[in-house]
Amino acid sequence: MASSSTIDYEIITDPWDPKCVSACTMYFPGKEPEDTELLLEKIRGKLDERIHNHTLAEEYRIMNDQIVKSQGFDVDFSKLRYLFDFQPAFLDEVYPLGKPDTGRVYFGRLAAEAVEIYNKREGTSFELVEVEKTNIYLNSGKFYFITFVAKDSWNQTKLFQAKVIHVFCREIVHSFCRLKPNQQVTCVDEESFAKKAPISKEASITRKKKRKHSITN
């Protein structure tokens, strides 16, 4: 699989740019195929459970505002009544491009590749734990916005976000992988400290001398 280290966190909305992500409705209202309502129910719940009654123009704005604000990773699909080409993945169902694997397995492989690239770049040793969710933008290819959990060598977990592009449904391009912004920093617990190799007496004395020397200077 081909990969790229191109960093493009911000959502591109220029329709002439091949990396543009701008959600549109897949069908005109009233022209949807018969099975569209079933898909909508899977995404958002049954019609009588929805509390919003937005116009198509309002839903278009709500959808794309969320995509831009979260850079594609956090969208509340329950607020929408129309079927857009930006949708959540059903992780526990077979993913068409990953047959016979489920979405959880397929996107798990992509997330594992993404965090491996991240480790090489940052000098870290995170390992994939599980995929939390994935959003898919359907275009000439597919844009995957994967949120997943990874752990470090002390078993401390962090949320990661990876953007992966399936170019024309043939080539996989890793756009970026990063720690999810603004997540709470967790402290290493006592058990993790206990697992860490103790500092020898000689090393401790050396550190104290260096600290004392830096203070006097």
DRENPA-91649 format. One record per atom (N, C-alpha, C): residue number from 1; atom name; z, y, x. Coordinates in steps of 0.1 Angstrom, whole numbers. Each point is the difference from the previous one (the first is absolute). Example, Ala and Ser with C-alpha at 12.3 -4.5 7.8 and 13.67 -1.06 7.14 Angstrom:
REM DRENPA-91649
1; N; 78; -57; 132
1; CA; 0; 12; -9
1; C; 0; 12; 9
2; N; -7; 11; -4
2; CA; 0; 11; 9
2; C; 8; 11; -8
***
This chain:
REM DRENPA-91649
1; N; 0; -12; 8
1; CA; 0; 12; -8
1; C; 0; 13; 9
2; N; -8; 9; -4
2; CA; -1; 12; 8
2; C; 12; 9; -4
3; N; 4; 9; 9
3; CA; 11; 9; -3
3; C; -3; 13; 6
4; N; 7; 10; -6
4; CA; -1; 14; 5
4; C; 13; 6; 0
5; N; 3; 9; 9
5; CA; 13; 7; 1
5; C; -2; 15; -5
6; N; -10; 2; -8
6; CA; -2; 14; -6
6; C; 11; 3; -9
7; N; 6; 12; 3
7; CA; 11; 5; -8
7; C; -5; 9; -11
8; N; 1; -3; -12
8; CA; -4; 8; -11
8; C; 10; -1; -12
9; N; 12; 5; 3
9; CA; 10; -1; -10
9; C; -3; 7; -13
10; N; -6; 12; 1
10; CA; -3; 8; -12
10; C; -11; -6; -8
11; N; 1; 1; -13
11; CA; -11; -5; -9
11; C; -12; 10; 0
12; N; -12; -5; 3
12; CA; -12; 8; 0
12; C; -6; 0; -14
13; N; -2; 12; -6
13; CA; -5; 1; -14
13; C; -14; 5; 0
14; N; -6; 3; 11
14; CA; -14; 4; 1
14; C; -9; -11; -4
15; N; -7; 1; -11
15; CA; -8; -12; -5
15; C; -12; -3; 9
16; N; -3; 9; 10
16; CA; -11; -3; 9
16; C; 5; -7; 13
17; N; 13; -1; 1
17; CA; 6; -7; 11
17; C; 1; -15; -3
18; N; -4; -9; 8
18; CA; 0; -15; -3
18; C; 15; -5; -1
19; N; 10; 8; 5
19; CA; 14; -4; -1
19; C; 7; 7; -12
20; N; -8; 5; -8
20; CA; 6; 7; -12
20; C; 7; -10; -9
21; N; 12; 4; -5
21; CA; 7; -8; -10
21; C; 3; 10; -11
22; N; -8; -2; -11
22; CA; 2; 8; -12
22; C; -2; -9; -12
23; N; 11; -3; -7
23; CA; 0; -9; -11
23; C; -8; 5; -12
24; N; -8; -9; -6
24; CA; -8; 4; -11
24; C; 2; -12; -11
25; N; -2; 3; -12
25; CA; 0; -10; -10
25; C; -12; -9; 1
26; N; 3; -13; -2
26; CA; -11; -10; 2
26; C; -9; -1; -12
27; N; 5; 5; -12
27; CA; -9; -1; -12
27; C; 3; 13; -8
28; N; -10; 4; -8
28; CA; 3; 11; -9
28; C; 9; -5; -12
29; N; 9; 9; -4
29; CA; 9; -4; -11
29; C; -9; -6; -12
30; N; 4; -11; -5
30; CA; -7; -7; -11
30; C; -11; -9; 4
31; N; -3; 0; 13
31; CA; -11; -8; 5
31; C; 5; -11; 9
32; N; 13; -2; 0
32; CA; 6; -10; 9
32; C; -4; -15; -4
33; N; -2; -9; 9
33; CA; -2; -14; -4
33; C; 13; -5; -7
34; N; -2; -11; -7
34; CA; 11; -6; -9
34; C; 12; -3; 8
35; N; -1; -5; 13
35; CA; 11; -4; 8
35; C; 7; 11; 7
36; N; -5; 13; -2
36; CA; 7; 11; 7
36; C; 14; 2; -5
37; N; 2; -1; -13
37; CA; 14; 2; -5
37; C; 10; -10; 6
38; N; -5; -13; 2
38; CA; 9; -9; 6
38; C; 4; 4; 14
39; N; -10; 5; 8
39; CA; 3; 5; 13
39; C; 9; 12; 0
40; N; -2; 9; -9
40; CA; 9; 11; -2
40; C; 14; -4; -3
41; N; 2; -10; -8
41; CA; 13; -5; -3
41; C; 7; -6; 12
42; N; -8; -6; 9
42; CA; 6; -6; 12
42; C; 4; 11; 10
43; N; -7; 11; 0
43; CA; 3; 11; 9
43; C; 11; 9; -6
44; N; 0; 3; -13
44; CA; 8; 10; -5
44; C; 10; -4; -11
45; N; -3; -12; -6
45; CA; 8; -4; -12
45; C; -8; 2; -12
46; N; 5; -5; -11
46; CA; -7; 0; -13
46; C; -1; 15; -5
47; N; -9; 2; -8
47; CA; -3; 13; -6
47; C; 12; 7; -6
48; N; 7; -8; -8
48; CA; 12; 5; -8
48; C; 12; 3; 9
49; N; -1; -4; 13
49; CA; 11; 3; 9
49; C; -3; 13; 8
50; N; -11; 6; -1
50; CA; -4; 12; 7
50; C; 5; 12; -8
51; N; 6; 9; 8
51; CA; 6; 12; -7
51; C; -9; 12; 2
52; N; -11; -1; 8
52; CA; -8; 11; 3
52; C; -13; 0; -8
53; N; -6; 11; -3
53; CA; -12; 1; -7
53; C; -9; 11; 6
54; N; -3; -2; 13
54; CA; -7; 10; 7
54; C; -15; -1; -3
55; N; -7; 11; 1
55; CA; -15; 0; -1
55; C; -5; -6; 13
56; N; -13; -3; 0
56; CA; -6; -6; 12
56; C; 0; 9; 11
57; N; -2; 13; -2
57; CA; 1; 10; 11
57; C; 14; 1; 6
58; N; 10; -1; -9
58; CA; 14; 0; 5
58; C; 3; -12; 8
59; N; -4; -11; -4
59; CA; 2; -13; 7
59; C; -7; 0; 14
60; N; -12; 5; 0
60; CA; -7; 2; 13
60; C; 8; 8; 10
61; N; 5; 11; -5
61; CA; 8; 9; 8
61; C; 13; -7; 5
62; N; 7; -6; -9
62; CA; 13; -7; 3
62; C; -3; -11; 10
63; N; -10; -8; -2
63; CA; -3; -11; 10
63; C; -3; 6; 14
64; N; -9; 9; 1
64; CA; -4; 5; 13
64; C; 11; 8; 7
65; N; 8; 7; -8
65; CA; 11; 8; 6
65; C; 10; -10; 6
66; N; 2; -11; -6
66; CA; 10; -10; 6
66; C; -6; -6; 12
67; N; -13; -3; 0
67; CA; -7; -6; 11
67; C; 1; 9; 12
68; N; -3; 13; -2
68; CA; 0; 9; 11
68; C; 14; 2; 5
69; N; 10; 2; -9
69; CA; 14; 2; 4
69; C; 6; -11; 8
70; N; -3; -12; -4
70; CA; 6; -12; 7
70; C; -10; -6; 10
71; N; -11; 6; 2
71; CA; -10; -5; 9
71; C; -5; -14; -4
72; N; 1; -3; -13
72; CA; -6; -12; -5
72; C; 10; -11; -2
73; N; 13; 2; 4
73; CA; 9; -12; 0
73; C; 9; 0; -12
74; N; 3; 11; -7
74; CA; 10; 0; -11
74; C; -6; 6; -12
75; N; -5; -8; -10
75; CA; -6; 5; -12
75; C; 7; -7; -12
76; N; 4; 8; -9
76; CA; 7; -5; -13
76; C; -12; -3; -10
77; N; -4; -12; 0
77; CA; -11; -3; -9
77; C; 4; -1; -15
78; N; 13; 0; -3
78; CA; 5; 0; -14
78; C; -3; 13; -7
79; N; -3; 10; 7
79; CA; -3; 13; -6
79; C; -14; 1; -5
80; N; -8; -10; 3
80; CA; -15; 1; -3
80; C; -4; -9; -11
81; N; -10; 4; -8
81; CA; -5; -9; -11
81; C; -14; -5; 3
82; N; -7; 6; 9
82; CA; -14; -3; 3
82; C; -1; -9; 12
83; N; -11; -7; 2
83; CA; -2; -9; 11
83; C; -7; 7; 11
84; N; 7; 2; 11
84; CA; -6; 7; 12
84; C; -4; -10; 11
85; N; -8; 5; 9
85; CA; -4; -8; 11
85; C; 10; 0; 12
86; N; 12; 5; -3
86; CA; 11; -1; 9
86; C; 11; -8; -8
87; N; 3; -12; 5
87; CA; 8; -9; -7
87; C; 11; -7; 9
88; N; 10; -5; -6
88; CA; 10; -8; 7
88; C; -6; -15; 2
89; N; 4; -6; 11
89; CA; -4; -14; 2
89; C; 10; -9; -7
90; N; -4; -11; -5
90; CA; 9; -10; -6
90; C; 3; -10; 11
91; N; 11; 2; 7
91; CA; 3; -8; 12
91; C; 2; -15; -2
92; N; 4; -4; -12
92; CA; 2; -14; -2
92; C; -11; -7; -7
93; N; -12; 7; -1
93; CA; -12; -7; -5
93; C; -10; -1; 11
94; N; -9; -10; -1
94; CA; -11; -2; 10
94; C; -8; 13; 1
95; N; -1; 5; 13
95; CA; -8; 12; 2
95; C; -15; -4; 2
96; N; -9; 5; -7
96; CA; -14; -4; 1
96; C; -6; -1; 14
97; N; 3; 10; 8
97; CA; -6; 1; 13
97; C; 8; -9; 10
98; N; 11; -6; -4
98; CA; 8; -8; 8
98; C; 2; -14; -4
99; N; -8; -4; -10
99; CA; 1; -14; -5
99; C; 1; -10; 11
100; N; 9; -10; -1
100; CA; 8; -3; -12
100; C; 14; 6; 0
101; N; 2; 10; 9
101; CA; 13; 6; 2
101; C; 3; 10; -10
102; N; 13; 1; -3
102; CA; 5; 11; -9
102; C; -1; 13; 7
103; N; 1; 11; -8
103; CA; 1; 13; 6
103; C; 11; 2; 10
104; N; 11; -6; -3
104; CA; 12; 1; 9
104; C; -3; -6; 14
105; N; -7; -11; 0
105; CA; -4; -7; 13
105; C; -11; 8; 7
106; N; -10; 4; -8
106; CA; -12; 8; 6
106; C; 5; 13; 6
107; N; 7; 8; -8
107; CA; 5; 13; 5
107; C; 11; -2; 11
108; N; 7; -11; -1
108; CA; 9; -3; 11
108; C; -6; -2; 13
109; N; -12; -6; 1
109; CA; -7; -2; 12
109; C; -5; 14; 6
110; N; -5; 8; -9
110; CA; -4; 14; 4
110; C; 12; 8; 5
111; N; 11; -1; -7
111; CA; 12; 7; 4
111; C; 5; -5; 14
112; N; 0; -13; 2
112; CA; 4; -6; 13
112; C; -9; 5; 11
113; N; -13; 1; -2
113; CA; -9; 6; 10
113; C; 3; 15; 2
114; N; 3; 7; -10
114; CA; 2; 14; 1
114; C; 13; 3; 8
115; N; 11; -8; -2
115; CA; 12; 2; 7
115; C; -1; -4; 14
116; N; -9; -10; 3
116; CA; -3; -4; 14
116; C; -6; 11; 8
117; N; -10; 7; -7
117; CA; -6; 12; 6
117; C; 10; 11; 3
118; N; 9; 2; -10
118; CA; 10; 10; 1
118; C; 10; -3; 12
119; N; 3; -13; 1
119; CA; 9; -4; 11
119; C; -6; 3; 14
120; N; -13; -3; 1
120; CA; -7; 2; 13
120; C; 0; 15; 3
121; N; -2; 8; -10
121; CA; -1; 15; 2
121; C; 14; 6; 3
122; N; 10; -5; -7
122; CA; 13; 6; 1
122; C; 10; -7; 9
123; N; -4; -12; 5
123; CA; 9; -7; 9
123; C; 12; -6; -7
124; N; -2; -4; -13
124; CA; 10; -6; -8
124; C; -2; -15; -3
125; N; 8; -6; -7
125; CA; -1; -14; -3
125; C; 3; -4; -15
126; N; -6; 8; -9
126; CA; 2; -3; -14
126; C; -7; -12; -4
127; N; 6; -7; -10
127; CA; -7; -12; -6
127; C; 0; 2; -15
128; N; -11; -4; -6
128; CA; -2; 1; -15
128; C; 11; -9; -7
129; N; 6; 6; -10
129; CA; 9; -8; -8
129; C; -7; -3; -14
130; N; -5; 10; -7
130; CA; -7; -2; -12
130; C; -8; 12; -4
131; N; -10; -2; -8
131; CA; -7; 11; -6
131; C; 7; 4; -13
132; N; 2; 13; -1
132; CA; 7; 6; -12
132; C; -9; 3; -11
133; N; -11; 7; 4
133; CA; -11; 3; -10
133; C; -12; 4; 7
134; N; -11; 0; -8
134; CA; -13; 4; 6
134; C; -8; 7; -11
135; N; -6; 12; 3
135; CA; -9; 7; -9
135; C; -14; -2; 6
136; N; -10; -1; -9
136; CA; -13; -2; 4
136; C; -9; 11; -6
137; N; -8; 6; 8
137; CA; -11; 9; -4
137; C; -13; -7; 1
138; N; -7; -1; -12
138; CA; -13; -7; 0
138; C; -11; 9; 2
139; N; -7; -2; 11
139; CA; -11; 9; 4
139; C; -12; -9; 4
140; N; -8; 4; 9
140; CA; -11; -9; 5
140; C; 7; -11; 8
141; N; 11; 3; 5
141; CA; 9; -11; 6
141; C; 13; 1; -8
142; N; 11; -3; 7
142; CA; 13; 1; -7
142; C; 10; 7; 10
143; N; 8; 9; -5
143; CA; 11; 6; 8
143; C; 13; -6; -4
144; N; 7; -6; 9
144; CA; 13; -6; -3
144; C; 11; 9; 5
145; N; 10; 3; -8
145; CA; 11; 8; 3
145; C; 12; -10; -1
146; N; 5; -5; 11
146; CA; 9; -11; 0
146; C; 14; 5; 4
147; N; 10; -2; -8
147; CA; 14; 3; 3
147; C; 7; -14; 3
148; N; 6; -1; 12
148; CA; 6; -12; 3
148; C; 13; 2; 8
149; N; 8; -11; 0
149; CA; 13; 0; 8
149; C; -2; -8; 13
150; N; 5; 6; 11
150; CA; 0; -6; 13
150; C; 14; 1; 6
151; N; 3; -10; 9
151; CA; 13; 1; 6
151; C; -2; 1; 15
152; N; 10; 6; 7
152; CA; 0; 1; 15
152; C; 7; -12; 6
153; N; 2; 1; 13
153; CA; 7; -11; 7
153; C; 14; -2; -3
154; N; 6; 11; -7
154; CA; 14; -1; -4
154; C; 1; -3; -15
155; N; -11; -4; -6
155; CA; -1; -4; -14
155; C; 3; 12; -10
156; N; -2; 12; 6
156; CA; 1; 12; -9
156; C; -14; 2; -6
157; N; 0; 2; -13
157; CA; -13; 1; -8
157; C; -4; 15; -2
158; N; -13; 2; 0
158; CA; -6; 13; -2
158; C; -12; -2; -10
159; N; -2; 10; -7
159; CA; -12; 1; -9
159; C; -12; 5; 9
160; N; -11; -6; -1
160; CA; -12; 4; 6
160; C; -11; 3; -10
161; N; -10; 8; 4
161; CA; -12; 2; -8
161; C; -12; -2; 9
162; N; -10; -7; -5
162; CA; -12; -2; 7
162; C; -12; 2; -9
163; N; -10; 7; 6
163; CA; -12; 3; -8
163; C; -11; -9; 7
164; N; -6; -9; -8
164; CA; -10; -9; 6
164; C; -13; 2; -9
165; N; -11; 1; 7
165; CA; -13; 1; -7
165; C; -8; -12; 1
166; N; -4; -6; -11
166; CA; -9; -11; 0
166; C; -14; 5; -2
167; N; -7; 3; 11
167; CA; -13; 7; 0
167; C; -11; -9; -6
168; N; -5; 5; -11
168; CA; -11; -8; -8
168; C; 4; -15; -2
169; N; 14; -2; -1
169; CA; 5; -13; -2
169; C; -4; -10; 10
170; N; -2; 5; 13
170; CA; -4; -9; 11
170; C; 9; 2; 12
171; N; 1; 13; 4
171; CA; 8; 2; 13
171; C; 13; 7; -4
172; N; 11; -5; 7
172; CA; 13; 5; -2
172; C; 3; 11; 11
173; N; 3; 12; -4
173; CA; 3; 11; 9
173; C; 15; 5; -3
174; N; 8; -1; 10
174; CA; 14; 5; -1
174; C; 0; 15; 3
175; N; 2; 7; -11
175; CA; 0; 15; 2
175; C; 13; 5; 6
176; N; 12; -4; -5
176; CA; 12; 3; 6
176; C; 12; -8; -5
177; N; 10; -1; 8
177; CA; 13; -6; -4
177; C; 11; 9; 5
178; N; 10; 2; -9
178; CA; 11; 9; 4
178; C; 12; -4; -8
179; N; 12; 5; 5
179; CA; 12; -1; -8
179; C; -1; 9; -12
180; N; 5; -4; -11
180; CA; -1; 8; -12
180; C; 8; 13; 2
181; N; -7; 12; -2
181; CA; 7; 12; 2
181; C; 13; 2; -9
182; N; 10; 7; 6
182; CA; 12; 4; -7
182; C; 8; -11; -5
183; N; -1; -12; 6
183; CA; 9; -11; -4
183; C; 13; 2; 7
184; N; 11; -5; -6
184; CA; 13; 2; 6
184; C; 2; -9; 13
185; N; 5; 7; 10
185; CA; 2; -7; 13
185; C; 13; -9; -1
186; N; -1; -13; 3
186; CA; 11; -9; -1
186; C; 6; -1; 13
187; N; 14; -1; 1
187; CA; 7; -2; 12
187; C; 1; -15; 3
188; N; 0; -3; 13
188; CA; 1; -14; 4
188; C; 15; -4; -3
189; N; 1; -12; -6
189; CA; 14; -5; -4
189; C; 6; -6; 12
190; N; 13; -3; -2
190; CA; 8; -6; 11
190; C; -5; -14; 4
191; N; -5; -8; -10
191; CA; -5; -13; 4
191; C; -12; 1; 9
192; N; -9; 11; -2
192; CA; -11; 2; 8
192; C; 4; 3; 14
193; N; 11; 9; 1
193; CA; 5; 4; 13
193; C; 5; -13; 8
194; N; 7; -9; -8
194; CA; 5; -12; 6
194; C; -10; -9; 6
195; N; -12; 1; -6
195; CA; -11; -9; 5
195; C; -6; 6; 13
196; N; 2; 13; 2
196; CA; -6; 6; 12
196; C; 8; -4; 12
197; N; -7; -2; 11
197; CA; 7; -4; 12
197; C; 10; 10; 5
198; N; 12; -4; 4
198; CA; 10; 10; 4
198; C; -3; 6; 13
199; N; 4; 13; 2
199; CA; -2; 7; 13
199; C; 10; -5; 10
200; N; -5; -3; 12
200; CA; 9; -5; 10
200; C; 9; 11; 5
201; N; 11; -3; 7
201; CA; 9; 10; 5
201; C; -7; 9; 10
202; N; -8; -6; 9
202; CA; -7; 8; 10
202; C; -9; 10; -6
203; N; -8; -5; -10
203; CA; -9; 9; -7
203; C; 7; 12; -7
204; N; 12; -4; -6
204; CA; 8; 11; -7
204; C; 5; 10; 10
205; N; 4; -4; 12
205; CA; 5; 9; 10
205; C; -11; 9; 5
206; N; -12; -6; 2
206; CA; -12; 8; 4
206; C; -3; 11; -10
207; N; 0; -4; -13
207; CA; -3; 10; -10
207; C; 9; 11; 0
208; N; 14; -3; 2
208; CA; 10; 10; 0
208; C; -2; 10; 11
209; N; -4; -6; 12
209; CA; -3; 9; 12
209; C; -11; 9; -2
210; N; -11; -5; -7
210; CA; -12; 8; -2
210; C; 3; 11; -10
211; N; 9; -3; -10
211; CA; 3; 10; -10
211; C; 9; 11; 6
212; N; 9; -4; 9
212; CA; 9; 9; 6
212; C; -8; 9; 10
213; N; -10; -6; 7
213; CA; -9; 8; 9
213; C; -8; 10; -8
214; N; -5; -4; -11
214; CA; -9; 9; -8
214; C; 9; 12; -6
215; N; 12; -2; -3
215; CA; 9; 10; -5
215; C; 3; 10; 11
216; N; 4; -5; 12
216; CA; 3; 9; 11
216; C; -12; 9; 5
217; N; -12; -6; -3
217; CA; -12; 8; 4
217; C; -4; 10; -11
***
